[in-house]
Amino acid sequence: MIGVVDESTPWFRPDRSMVLYTVALVVIDDQPGPSARLQAGLNRRRPFHWESDPGANVRAVLVDELCASVRVVVAARPCRPADQTAVRRQLLESGVLGLAYDIGVDGLVFERQSRAENERDVRTVRDWARAGRRAWRPTIEHVGKDQSITWLADAAAGIWSDVLLGRPSGHLERLAAHGLLRSATFEP
């Protein structure tokens, strides 16, 4: 079972002094399945970002695929743009990784960033496991933004951000109806 991790960072304040940093973990039993279905259903190569790609058809395909996932875990916190790296680590350590461990995730897939950021993700996972004396050593892979598997976590983070920012679209209700969504930070 793999867990795909990505984030969404829409502006939290109109003056752009804060973002809502939202991390999502999408747990999938069958990694090739979602990628193949997304490629066939979307027929696109360019990366998808919930915040900047408002196409209803694309979003519908992603939500359909999310509803076929095992589980979606989300966590969010407002922060200054300069604090995003620290907040990412806090959200991963304070709930997302614990739920991934409890669910039985044995591999994590992150969207590739800079080398330093990729290494930071690996250290965060390893340090979290060591601190709790857990024998959890998931494989960790970083893939490009053009890999459709990452679009699922981006969509889940975007949906949760929309809800917290008062921009509901009906997508959350579909995920909730399937019993898939769980917040690691228990936002209202």
C-alpha positions, 0 to 999 in steps of 0.5 A, a space after each residue: 500500500 502506498 501513500 502519495 503526499 502533496 500540498 496546497 498553499 492558497 492565500 489565507 489572507 487577502 494581503 498575502 501575508 499568510 498561506 493555508 498550508 495543507 498537506 494530503 496523504 492519499 492511500 492507494 492499494 494499487 499504484 499502477 491503477 490510478 495512474 493508468 486511469 488518470 492518464 486515460 481519463 484526462 489525456 494530458 501531460 502537463 502537471 495538475 494543480 487544484 488552485 490554478 486548474 479549475 476545469 470542472 471535467 479534470 476535477 471530476 475525474 480526479 474526485 472519481 479516482 479519489 473516491 476509489 482510494 483507500 483513504 485520504 488524510 489531510 492536515 492544514 495550518 495557516 502560516 507565513 510563506 517563509 514558514 512553509 518548510 517548518 509547517 510541512 514538517 510539523 503537519 507530517 510529524 503531528 498526524 499525517 505520518 502516524 495515520 500512514 503508519 496506522 493504516 499500513 502504508 509501506 511506501 511514500 511518494 512525494 512530489 519532487 522538489 529541490 534536492 534539499 527539500 527531498 532530503 528533508 522529507 526523507 529525514 522527517 519520515 526517518 526521524 519520526 519513526 526513530 523518535 517513536 521507536 517504530 520499526 516502520 521503514 517505508 520506501 520513499 520516492 520522489 516523482 515529477 509534477 507531471 506524474 498523475 499519481 501526485 495529482 490525487 494528493 494535490 486534489 485532496 489538499 485543494 479540496 480541503 483548503 477550499 472547505 477551510 477557506 469557505 469555498 465549498 464545491 461539493 467534492 468534500 461531500 462525495 469523499 465523506 460519503 465514501 468514508 474516506 476523509 480524515 483530518 490529522 489536525 481536526 480543523 472545523 
